[in-house]
Amino acid sequence: PILPKYKTDVDIKVHLKLIINSEGKVLSGNNIASKTTTTDQRIINGVISEVIRLVRYKQDKSAGTQYTYVTCIVRAQ
């Protein structure tokens, strides 16, 4: 996803566990705090919102609910 610009002095990695339905839509995203390089909840929530809004996966009607992991990088501004 194209992320909003955040004022930060260093690059930030936000690691997420995503839940995806059979239509390829992201239902939710959970931060993996042990791997994410920020504790700024505003940035983490913003990244999760954008991923849910913009990311789509290939449809697979027989798949049911699936899980995947993704890392989003917020570049220093």
Stockholm file with secondary structure:
# STOCKHOLM 1.0

chainA/1-77         PILPKYKTDVDIKVHLKLIINSEGKVLSGNNIASKTTTTDQRIINGVISEVIRLVRYKQDKSAGTQYTYVTCIVRAQ
#=GR chainA/1-77 SS CCCCCCCCSSCEEEEEEEEECTTSBEEEEEECTTTCSCCCHHHHHHHHHHHHHHCBCCCCTTTCSEEEEEEEEECCC
#=GC SS_cons        CCCCCCCCSSCEEEEEEEEECTTSBEEEEEECTTTCSCCCHHHHHHHHHHHHHHCBCCCCTTTCSEEEEEEEEECCC
//
